[in-house]
Amino acid sequence: MFKKISIITITLSILTTSSIAGDYCSPIPLNEVIGATNTVNDSSDLSASLVTTSANMLSLSTSLVDAGSAANEEYVKAMLQLSQDILDMADNIAKMADKILVMADDIGDMADKIVETQRIQSANLSLTQRNILKAQANFNSILEK
């Protein structure tokens, strides 16, 4: 459970960091970000499962070594399969990390666009207020005549 919380915390900190945003990304919907986090959690579960399997393999290997040389061939096959499974898992985690980095870039780009839009709208609001105040002053001067 601690590993899942750590991965979620790291993922969210990466996703909320706008300083690593690039200009080559397109916006990624939030549900895809959540999906990527869920996939990372699934990878953590797979990793924990592989650790348990490797412990079982160690126990099996000890009994196979004790059984004699005829059983060693099965042990080697099992170890090679475990190694392949670990390699596959590592590849999946690397692909997911790449997707998370791209999403972090996209979120940073979106945040930059929101800040720029807010800056422009603030300037527009200020100009609108000045225009209305000037118009009111003009109407007051007309009424005073």
N, CA, C and O of each residue as an XYZ file, in Angstrom:
580
protein
N       0.832     -1.194      0.000
C       0.000      0.000      0.000
C       0.874      1.253      0.000
O       0.553      2.238     -0.666
N       1.989      1.213      0.756
C       2.890      2.364      0.802
C       3.448      2.670     -0.583
O       3.594      3.832     -0.961
N       3.763      1.603     -1.345
C       4.303      1.809     -2.683
C       3.286      2.503     -3.573
O       3.644      3.388     -4.351
N       2.003      2.106     -3.467
C       0.964      2.740     -4.283
C       0.840      4.222     -3.937
O       0.739      5.062     -4.831
N       0.847      4.545     -2.643
C       0.716      5.942     -2.215
C       1.911      6.742     -2.714
O       1.747      7.871     -3.176
N       3.111      6.174     -2.628
C       4.303      6.875     -3.096
C       4.225      7.134     -4.591
O       4.560      8.226     -5.050
N       3.786      6.137     -5.356
C       3.702      6.299     -6.805
C       2.666      7.356     -7.157
O       2.894      8.180     -8.042
N       1.525      7.338     -6.467
C       0.496      8.338     -6.727
C       1.013      9.727     -6.386
O       0.789     10.672     -7.142
N       1.705      9.865     -5.249
C       2.252     11.159     -4.835
C       3.268     11.667     -5.855
O       3.232     12.835     -6.239
N       4.170     10.795     -6.292
C       5.183     11.194     -7.274
C       4.510     11.573     -8.588
O       4.866     12.575     -9.209
N       3.539     10.767     -9.009
C       2.837     11.042    -10.262
C       2.145     12.394    -10.209
O       2.259     13.185    -11.145
N       1.430     12.666     -9.125
C       0.717     13.939     -9.013
C       1.686     15.111     -8.956
O       1.400     16.171     -9.512
N       2.841     14.940     -8.285
C       3.801     16.042     -8.241
C       4.379     16.312     -9.622
O       4.637     17.463     -9.975
N       4.581     15.261    -10.401
C       5.076     15.442    -11.770
C       4.011     16.124    -12.616
O       4.312     17.022    -13.402
N       2.761     15.692    -12.452
C       1.685     16.215    -13.278
C       1.362     17.668    -12.965
O       0.847     18.379    -13.827
N       1.650     18.121    -11.756
C       1.333     19.497    -11.390
C       2.517     20.431    -11.558
O       2.402     21.612    -11.229
N       3.635     19.960    -12.049
C       4.810     20.788    -12.276
C       4.755     21.339    -13.690
O       4.852     20.587    -14.659
N       4.598     22.656    -13.809
C       4.465     23.254    -15.144
C       5.804     23.686    -15.719
O       5.864     24.084    -16.883
N       6.873     23.620    -14.946
C       8.151     24.130    -15.434
C       8.795     23.218    -16.463
O       9.765     23.619    -17.107
N       8.285     21.995    -16.640
C       8.890     21.088    -17.612
C       8.054     20.983    -18.884
O       8.244     20.062    -19.680
N       7.133     21.918    -19.076
C       6.237     21.846    -20.233
C       7.001     22.161    -21.511
O       7.914     22.987    -21.520
N       6.613     21.492    -22.581
C       7.218     21.727    -23.882
C       6.176     22.244    -24.855
O       4.986     22.281    -24.542
N       6.634     22.650    -26.051
C       5.719     23.211    -27.039
C       5.179     22.160    -28.003
O       4.418     22.507    -28.907
N       5.539     20.906    -27.847
C       5.199     19.889    -28.831
C       4.069     18.970    -28.388
O       3.784     17.989    -29.075
N       3.427     19.248    -27.285
C       2.407     18.351    -26.742
C       1.009     18.878    -27.036
O       0.795     20.081    -27.191
N       0.059     17.938    -27.108
C      -1.338     18.331    -27.225
C      -2.023     18.026    -25.902
O      -1.558     17.162    -25.160
N      -3.126     18.719    -25.586
C      -3.790     18.526    -24.292
C      -4.233     17.086    -24.070
O      -4.740     16.438    -24.985
N      -4.041     16.591    -22.861
C      -4.458     15.240    -22.476
C      -5.578     15.389    -21.462
O      -5.418     16.094    -20.466
N      -6.718     14.733    -21.700
C      -7.826     14.822    -20.742
C      -7.454     14.233    -19.387
O      -6.631     13.322    -19.296
N      -8.074     14.769    -18.333
C      -7.787     14.330    -16.975
C      -8.041     12.838    -16.800
O      -7.317     12.185    -16.049
N      -9.053     12.274    -17.474
C      -9.327     10.848    -17.311
C      -8.165      9.997    -17.807
O      -7.955      8.894    -17.302
N      -7.401     10.486    -18.791
C      -6.223      9.751    -19.239
C      -5.105      9.837    -18.203
O      -4.348      8.884    -18.022
N      -5.004     10.976    -17.528
C      -4.009     11.114    -16.455
C      -4.334     10.124    -15.343
O      -3.451      9.437    -14.831
N      -5.619     10.059    -14.976
C      -6.038      9.118    -13.932
C      -5.806      7.693    -14.400
O      -5.366      6.848    -13.621
N      -6.098      7.416    -15.669
C      -5.860      6.079    -16.216
C      -4.387      5.700    -16.156
O      -4.042      4.557    -15.854
N      -3.519      6.672    -16.447
C      -2.081      6.402    -16.391
C      -1.653      6.098    -14.960
O      -0.830      5.213    -14.728
N      -2.211      6.833    -14.001
C      -1.890      6.578    -12.594
C      -2.368      5.190    -12.200
O      -1.668      4.472    -11.487
N      -3.554      4.807    -12.658
C      -4.056      3.464    -12.370
C      -3.161      2.396    -12.984
O      -2.934      1.345    -12.385
N      -2.657      2.671    -14.181
C      -1.762      1.720    -14.829
C      -0.465      1.589    -14.049
O       0.076      0.492    -13.917
N       0.039      2.715    -13.527
C       1.242      2.647    -12.698
C       0.965      1.806    -11.452
O       1.804      1.008    -11.036
N      -0.217      1.991    -10.862
C      -0.578      1.170     -9.707
C      -0.638     -0.304    -10.092
O      -0.194     -1.165     -9.332
N      -1.193     -0.601    -11.284
C      -1.232     -1.980    -11.761
C       0.176     -2.524    -11.926
O       0.438     -3.684    -11.608
N       1.090     -1.686    -12.426
C       2.484     -2.108    -12.567
C       3.102     -2.384    -11.208
O       3.908     -3.303    -11.069
N       2.730     -1.592    -10.195
C       3.229     -1.836     -8.840
C       2.716     -3.173     -8.315
O       3.451     -3.928     -7.679
N       1.446     -3.451     -8.592
C       0.885     -4.739     -8.180
C       1.612     -5.882     -8.876
O       1.925     -6.897     -8.254
N       1.878     -5.715    -10.163
C       2.608     -6.731    -10.914
C       4.005     -6.912    -10.341
O       4.493     -8.034    -10.212
N       4.640     -5.805    -10.002
C       5.976     -5.875     -9.419
C       5.966     -6.636     -8.095
O       6.829     -7.478     -7.850
N       4.985     -6.334     -7.244
C       4.880     -7.049     -5.973
C       4.617     -8.530     -6.204
O       5.150     -9.381     -5.492
N       3.803     -8.831     -7.193
C       3.517    -10.225     -7.535
C       4.784    -10.936     -8.004
O       5.024    -12.093     -7.658
N       5.591    -10.229     -8.796
C       6.834    -10.830     -9.279
C       7.825    -11.066     -8.137
O       8.576    -12.041     -8.153
N       7.824    -10.186     -7.164
C       8.699    -10.399     -6.000
C       8.270    -11.664     -5.266
O       9.115    -12.470     -4.878
N       6.974    -11.845     -5.073
C       6.464    -13.043     -4.410
C       6.799    -14.281     -5.226
O       7.216    -15.302     -4.681
N       6.614    -14.181     -6.541
C       6.934    -15.307     -7.420
C       8.414    -15.642     -7.355
O       8.790    -16.815     -7.341
N       9.255    -14.614     -7.317
C      10.699    -14.880     -7.259
C      11.080    -15.556     -5.948
O      11.970    -16.406     -5.924
N      10.409    -15.182     -4.853
C      10.672    -15.862     -3.574
C      10.256    -17.322     -3.658
O      10.947    -18.206     -3.151
N       9.121    -17.565     -4.301
C       8.687    -18.952     -4.496
C       9.657    -19.711     -5.394
O       9.930    -20.892     -5.180
N      10.177    -19.003     -6.413
C      11.160    -19.627     -7.307
C      12.434    -19.989     -6.548
O      13.041    -21.029     -6.805
N      12.830    -19.144     -5.630
C      14.017    -19.436     -4.830
C      13.806    -20.692     -3.999
O      14.685    -21.548     -3.907
N      12.638    -20.788     -3.403
C      12.308    -21.979     -2.618
C      12.297    -23.218     -3.502
O      12.828    -24.266     -3.133
N      11.678    -23.082     -4.680
C      11.634    -24.204     -5.620
C      13.029    -24.579     -6.080
O      13.358    -25.760     -6.191
N      13.860    -23.555     -6.352
C      15.209    -23.841     -6.837
C      16.027    -24.609     -5.809
O      16.808    -25.496     -6.155
N      15.840    -24.259     -4.551
C      16.554    -24.978     -3.496
C      16.156    -26.452     -3.483
O      17.006    -27.334     -3.363
N      14.855    -26.706     -3.608
C      14.418    -28.108     -3.611
C      14.860    -28.826     -4.879
O      15.151    -30.021     -4.836
N      14.918    -28.112     -6.021
C      15.372    -28.737     -7.261
C      16.857    -29.064     -7.226
O      17.289    -30.116     -7.696
N      17.625    -28.144     -6.663
C      19.063    -28.405     -6.536
C      19.283    -29.621     -5.642
O      20.144    -30.457     -5.920
N      18.503    -29.716     -4.569
C      18.610    -30.863     -3.663
C      18.163    -32.157     -4.334
O      18.612    -33.239     -3.955
N      17.264    -32.053     -5.348
C      16.738    -33.242     -6.011
C      17.748    -33.869     -6.961
O      17.627    -35.051     -7.283
N      18.722    -33.126     -7.410
C      19.734    -33.700     -8.294
C      19.791    -32.995     -9.632
O      19.034    -32.059     -9.886
N      20.697    -33.451    -10.487
C      20.974    -32.770    -11.745
C      19.830    -32.878    -12.754
O      19.721    -32.013    -13.623
N      18.974    -33.897    -12.679
C      17.878    -34.049    -13.635
C      16.870    -32.898    -13.493
O      16.263    -32.480    -14.480
N      16.696    -32.394    -12.284
C      15.727    -31.323    -12.036
C      16.296    -29.948    -12.369
O      15.520    -29.002    -12.504
N      17.586    -29.794    -12.506
C      18.198    -28.491    -12.747
C      17.748    -27.864    -14.057
O      17.697    -26.638    -14.156
N      17.418    -28.667    -15.068
C      16.949    -28.130    -16.345
C      15.633    -27.374    -16.162
O      15.447    -26.310    -16.752
N      14.729    -27.904    -15.360
C      13.466    -27.232    -15.082
C      13.695    -25.931    -14.312
O      13.020    -24.929    -14.548
N      14.637    -25.963    -13.408
C      14.975    -24.761    -12.638
C      15.467    -23.659    -13.564
O      15.043    -22.509    -13.448
N      16.358    -24.007    -14.481
C      16.905    -23.013    -15.409
C      15.789    -22.444    -16.276
O      15.746    -21.234    -16.501
N      14.887    -23.288    -16.765
C      13.756    -22.808    -17.571
C      12.880    -21.854    -16.767
O      12.451    -20.814    -17.265
N      12.624    -22.223    -15.522
C      11.790    -21.373    -14.671
C      12.467    -20.033    -14.411
O      11.806    -18.995    -14.436
N      13.744    -20.039    -14.169
C      14.485    -18.798    -13.923
C      14.505    -17.918    -15.176
O      14.363    -16.698    -15.085
N      14.681    -18.539    -16.342
C      14.666    -17.774    -17.585
C      13.292    -17.146    -17.832
O      13.199    -16.012    -18.301
N      12.231    -17.884    -17.515
C      10.884    -17.338    -17.675
C      10.671    -16.169    -16.711
O      10.096    -15.147    -17.088
N      11.130    -16.318    -15.479
C      11.012    -15.229    -14.506
C      11.782    -14.002    -14.990
O      11.290    -12.879    -14.878
N      12.962    -14.205    -15.516
C      13.754    -13.086    -16.034
C      13.016    -12.382    -17.169
O      13.019    -11.153    -17.247
N      12.383    -13.161    -18.049
C      11.620    -12.562    -19.154
C      10.427    -11.776    -18.622
O      10.123    -10.696    -19.128
N       9.752    -12.305    -17.612
C       8.611    -11.606    -17.013
C       9.044    -10.279    -16.390
O       8.359     -9.266    -16.528
N      10.175    -10.294    -15.712
C      10.690     -9.058    -15.103
C      11.063     -8.050    -16.189
O      10.809     -6.855    -16.037
N      11.657     -8.519    -17.273
C      11.996     -7.631    -18.388
C      10.740     -7.010    -18.990
O      10.707     -5.809    -19.256
N       9.705     -7.822    -19.205
C       8.440     -7.305    -19.740
C       7.844     -6.245    -18.821
O       7.366     -5.207    -19.279
N       7.879     -6.519    -17.515
C       7.339     -5.564    -16.545
C       8.132     -4.255    -16.597
O       7.544     -3.174    -16.576
N       9.452     -4.349    -16.663
C      10.281     -3.144    -16.714
C       9.982     -2.333    -17.979
O       9.945     -1.104    -17.933
N       9.771     -3.018    -19.104
C       9.419     -2.314    -20.341
C       8.087     -1.583    -20.188
O       7.953     -0.437    -20.617
N       7.102     -2.246    -19.577
C       5.793     -1.616    -19.372
C       5.893     -0.398    -18.459
O       5.244      0.619    -18.709
N       6.690     -0.491    -17.416
C       6.864      0.637    -16.503
C       7.554      1.798    -17.226
O       7.186      2.955    -17.025
N       8.534      1.501    -18.050
C       9.223      2.559    -18.800
C       8.264      3.251    -19.776
O       8.293      4.474    -19.914
N       7.415      2.467    -20.453
C       6.433      3.066    -21.366
C       5.466      3.961    -20.600
O       5.123      5.050    -21.060
N       5.027      3.499    -19.432
C       4.096      4.288    -18.640
C       4.770      5.572    -18.151
O       4.139      6.628    -18.126
N       6.031      5.491    -17.767
C       6.760      6.685    -17.324
C       6.849      7.704    -18.456
O       6.713      8.905    -18.225
N       7.078      7.225    -19.681
C       7.118      8.128    -20.832
C       5.770      8.821    -21.023
O       5.720     10.024    -21.280
N       4.682      8.064    -20.899
C       3.345      8.653    -21.050
C       3.086      9.694    -19.966
O       2.501     10.743    -20.235
N       3.516      9.406    -18.755
C       3.310     10.349    -17.641
C       4.088     11.640    -17.895
O       3.579     12.727    -17.623
N       5.301     11.536    -18.406
C       6.084     12.737    -18.704
C       5.423     13.576    -19.799
O       5.408     14.804    -19.718
N       4.880     12.917    -20.819
C       4.190     13.647    -21.880
C       2.957     14.348    -21.308
O       2.679     15.499    -21.643
N       2.216     13.641    -20.438
C       1.035     14.262    -19.833
C       1.435     15.428    -18.938
O       0.726     16.433    -18.884
N       2.552     15.311    -18.239
C       3.016     16.416    -17.397
C       3.331     17.634    -18.260
O       3.016     18.766    -17.892
N       3.952     17.393    -19.405
C       4.225     18.491    -20.338
C       2.926     19.132    -20.809
O       2.810     20.356    -20.869
N       1.949     18.289    -21.143
C       0.655     18.800    -21.621
C      -0.032     19.635    -20.547
O      -0.573     20.700    -20.842
N      -0.016     19.169    -19.331
C      -0.656     19.901    -18.232
C       0.057     21.229    -18.008
O      -0.587     22.246    -17.749
N       1.368     21.224    -18.104
C       2.124     22.471    -17.983
C       1.756     23.462    -19.074
O       1.597     24.654    -18.813
N       1.621     22.960    -20.307
C       1.209     23.826    -21.419
C      -0.166     24.425    -21.156
O      -0.384     25.619    -21.365
N      -1.096     23.583    -20.694
C      -2.444     24.082    -20.419
C      -2.425     25.132    -19.317
O      -3.141     26.129    -19.406
N      -1.620     24.927    -18.283
C      -1.520     25.892    -17.187
C      -0.958     27.218    -17.701
O      -1.439     28.284    -17.317
N       0.047     27.160    -18.556
C       0.611     28.379    -19.131
C      -0.434     29.143    -19.942
O      -0.502     30.371    -19.877
N      -1.247     28.412    -20.704
C      -2.297     29.057    -21.507
C      -3.352     29.697    -20.608
O      -3.844     30.785    -20.909
N      -3.698     29.038    -19.518
C      -4.684     29.589    -18.580
C      -4.156     30.869    -17.954
O      -4.893     31.850    -17.848
N      -2.900     30.880    -17.541
C      -2.304     32.070    -16.927
C      -2.271     33.220    -17.934
O      -2.584     34.355    -17.576
N      -1.901     32.949    -19.176
C      -1.848     33.997    -20.196
C      -3.243     34.541    -20.489
O      -3.422     35.750    -20.640
N      -4.230     33.648    -20.568
C      -5.611     34.087    -20.790
C      -6.082     34.964    -19.638
O      -6.741     35.980    -19.861
N      -5.756     34.587    -18.428
C      -6.141     35.368    -17.252
C      -5.493     36.757    -17.285
O      -6.136     37.747    -16.935
N      -4.237     36.833    -17.698
C      -3.536     38.115    -17.800
C      -4.227     39.019    -18.821
O      -4.449     40.203    -18.567
N      -4.563     38.447    -19.978
C      -5.233     39.228    -21.032
C      -6.604     39.692    -20.554
O      -6.968     40.850    -20.759
N      -7.366     38.810    -19.924
C      -8.704     39.169    -19.461
C      -8.654     40.236    -18.372
O      -9.526     41.103    -18.311
N      -7.642     40.177    -17.515
C      -7.500     41.212    -16.474
C      -7.266     42.575    -17.095
O      -7.835     43.572    -16.650
N      -6.430     42.622    -18.124
C      -6.177     43.890    -18.824
C      -7.451     44.385    -19.505
O      -7.745     45.580    -19.482
N      -8.206     43.471    -20.110
C      -9.468     43.855    -20.764
C     -10.475     44.386    -19.744
O     -11.168     45.370    -20.003
N     -10.552     43.734    -18.593
C     -11.482     44.170    -17.549
C     -11.116     45.569    -17.055
O     -11.989     46.412    -16.850
N      -9.826     45.804    -16.869
C      -9.358     47.113    -16.415
C      -9.709     48.202    -17.435
O     -10.178     49.275    -17.057
N      -9.488     47.934    -18.705
C      -9.814     48.897    -19.755
C     -11.325     49.149    -19.799
O     -11.755     50.292    -19.951
N     -12.125     48.100    -19.669
C     -13.586     48.240    -19.662
C     -14.033     49.117    -18.502
O     -14.890     49.983    -18.676
N     -13.464     48.903    -17.326
C     -13.824     49.718    -16.158
C     -13.476     51.184    -16.383
O     -14.273     52.064    -16.056
N     -12.299     51.460    -16.935
C     -11.900     52.841    -17.215
C     -12.851     53.493    -18.222
O     -13.223     54.656    -18.067
N     -13.241     52.742    -19.247
C     -14.165     53.283    -20.258
C     -15.530     53.612    -19.647
O     -16.109     54.658    -19.938
N     -16.034     52.722    -18.808
C     -17.337     52.957    -18.169
C     -17.264     54.179    -17.252
O     -18.173     55.010    -17.261
N     -16.194     54.299    -16.461
C     -16.052     55.454    -15.573
C     -15.970     56.758    -16.376
O     -16.557     57.766    -15.983
N     -15.256     56.738    -17.480
C     -15.152     57.934    -18.330
C     -16.513     58.281    -18.938
O     -16.886     59.451    -19.013
N     -17.260     57.239    -19.377
C     -18.597     57.479    -19.936
C     -19.519     58.063    -18.875
O     -20.299     58.969    -19.169
N     -19.441     57.563    -17.653
C     -20.264     58.104    -16.569
C     -19.914     59.570    -16.295
O     -20.795     60.403    -16.079
N     -18.622     59.863    -16.308
C     -18.195     61.253    -16.093
C     -18.737     62.147    -17.218
O     -19.171     63.271    -16.962
N     -18.714     61.656    -18.445
C     -19.248     62.428    -19.576
C     -20.746     62.672    -19.402
O     -21.223     63.788    -19.606
N     -21.496     61.619    -19.020
C     -22.945     61.778    -18.807
C     -23.236     62.760    -17.677
O     -24.175     63.550    -17.774
N     -22.447     62.720    -16.613
C     -22.628     63.657    -15.502
C     -22.389     65.098    -15.968
O     -23.118     66.011    -15.580
N     -21.376     65.290    -16.789
C     -21.095     66.648    -17.275
C     -22.230     67.142    -18.179
O     -22.549     68.331    -18.164
N     -22.839     66.259    -18.956
C     -23.969     66.640    -19.807
C     -25.159     67.025    -18.930
O     -25.838     68.011    -19.215
N     -25.423     66.259    -17.863
C     -26.569     66.519    -16.991
C     -26.405     67.824    -16.199
O     -27.402     68.454    -15.845
N     -25.189     68.230    -15.923
C     -24.929     69.428    -15.161
C     -25.159     70.698    -15.984
O     -25.317     71.781    -15.421
N     -25.177     70.576    -17.254
C     -25.336     71.773    -18.123
C     -26.747     72.207    -18.224
O     -27.045     73.186    -18.908
